[in-house]
Amino acid sequence: AKILQLEQYLEQNPKDAEALAQLGHLFFDSNQVKNAIDAYEKSLAIEPEKTGIITDLGVMYRRNKQPQKAIEAFDRAISIDPSFEIARFNKGIVLLHDLNDVEGGIKAWEEIVEQNPMAMAPNGESVDALIQRMKNKK
């Protein structure tokens, strides 16, 4: 119902970047990957500097089996805000798990720890501990 409401609102207000982002989030949460990508891209065409939206777009590219486009999105978010940990963390995940680039993934995570030694992964584990575990697996 919320998706339908937003879509109807956007028919009248197609340049509302925030509404487009909200629509993207609803598609994200309901795993409608292609619709989320479309909504996020439209939002970013209006407001291109939103690092959170760029990062969510990267996650959707990953779910859409486009790891290279995901990396490009994360790099774009990092270039706008080098301290944005979520983009760096997700970049590490894509490098490690989708592109089998263990070195690159570890490097992405080490850059987080350089900025914030106390950085935590979404699962509550310290990023530093994740790095050590990856290094031990190599």
C-alpha positions in Angstrom: 0.0 0.0 0.0 2.8 2.4 0.9 4.5 1.6 -2.5 1.3 2.4 -4.3 0.9 5.7 -2.4 4.4 6.8 -3.2 4.1 5.8 -6.8 0.9 7.9 -7.1 2.5 10.8 -5.4 5.6 10.6 -7.7 3.3 10.7 -10.8 2.6 14.3 -9.7 6.0 15.0 -8.2 8.6 13.2 -10.3 11.5 15.4 -9.0 11.0 14.6 -5.3 14.4 12.9 -4.6 13.4 12.1 -1.0 10.2 10.3 -2.1 12.1 8.4 -4.8 14.6 7.4 -2.1 11.8 6.2 0.2 10.3 4.2 -2.7 13.7 2.7 -3.2 13.9 1.7 0.5 10.5 0.1 0.3 11.6 -1.9 -2.8 14.9 -2.7 -1.0 13.1 -4.0 2.1 10.7 -6.1 -0.1 13.6 -7.5 -2.2 12.3 -5.9 -5.4 15.9 -5.4 -6.6 15.3 -3.9 -10.1 12.6 -1.5 -8.9 14.9 -0.4 -6.0 17.8 0.2 -8.5 15.5 2.3 -10.7 14.1 4.4 -7.8 17.6 5.0 -6.3 19.0 6.0 -9.7 16.2 8.5 -10.3 16.7 9.9 -6.8 20.4 10.2 -7.3 19.9 11.9 -10.7 18.3 14.7 -8.7 20.5 14.7 -5.5 23.7 12.9 -6.5 25.6 13.4 -3.3 23.5 11.2 -0.9 26.1 8.6 0.3 23.4 6.4 2.0 21.4 6.2 -1.1 24.5 5.5 -3.2 25.5 2.7 -0.8 22.0 1.2 -0.8 22.1 1.3 -4.6 25.4 -0.7 -4.4 23.8 -3.3 -2.2 21.0 -3.7 -4.8 23.6 -4.0 -7.6 25.2 -6.8 -5.5 21.8 -8.6 -5.1 21.3 -8.2 -8.8 24.5 -10.1 -9.5 26.4 -6.9 -10.6 29.3 -6.8 -8.2 31.4 -4.5 -10.4 28.6 -1.9 -10.4 28.3 -2.4 -6.6 32.0 -1.6 -6.2 31.6 1.5 -8.3 28.7 2.7 -6.2 30.6 2.1 -2.9 33.6 3.9 -4.4 31.4 6.8 -5.4 30.0 7.1 -1.8 33.5 6.9 -0.4 34.8 9.6 -2.7 32.0 11.9 -1.4 32.6 11.0 2.3 35.8 9.1 3.0 34.7 8.4 6.6 31.4 6.6 5.5 32.1 3.2 7.0 29.0 1.4 5.6 30.2 1.9 2.0 33.7 0.7 2.9 32.3 -2.3 4.8 30.0 -3.3 1.9 32.9 -2.9 -0.6 34.9 -5.3 1.5 32.0 -7.8 1.4 31.6 -7.6 -2.3 35.4 -7.9 -2.9 35.7 -10.9 -0.6 32.5 -12.9 -1.4 31.6 -11.9 -5.0 34.9 -11.1 -6.6 37.1 -13.4 -4.5 39.5 -10.5 -3.9 40.6 -11.3 -0.4 43.4 -8.8 -0.4 41.1 -6.0 -1.7 38.5 -6.9 0.9 40.9 -6.8 3.8 42.3 -3.5 2.5 38.8 -2.0 2.4 38.2 -3.0 6.0 41.7 -1.9 7.1 40.8 1.6 5.8 37.8 1.6 8.2 40.0 0.6 11.2 42.5 3.3 10.3 39.7 5.9 10.6 37.9 4.3 13.5 39.8 1.6 15.5 36.6 0.8 17.3 34.5 0.2 14.1 32.0 -2.6 14.4 30.5 -4.8 11.7 26.7 -5.0 11.4 26.8 -8.3 13.3 28.4 -6.6 16.3 31.9 -8.0 15.8 34.8 -5.6 15.6 36.0 -4.9 12.1 39.5 -5.5 13.4 38.6 -9.0 14.5 37.0 -9.7 11.0 40.3 -8.6 9.4 42.3 -10.9 11.6 40.0 -13.8 10.8 40.3 -13.2 7.0 44.1 -13.0 7.3 44.2 -16.3 9.1 42.0 -18.0 6.4 44.4 -16.9 3.6 
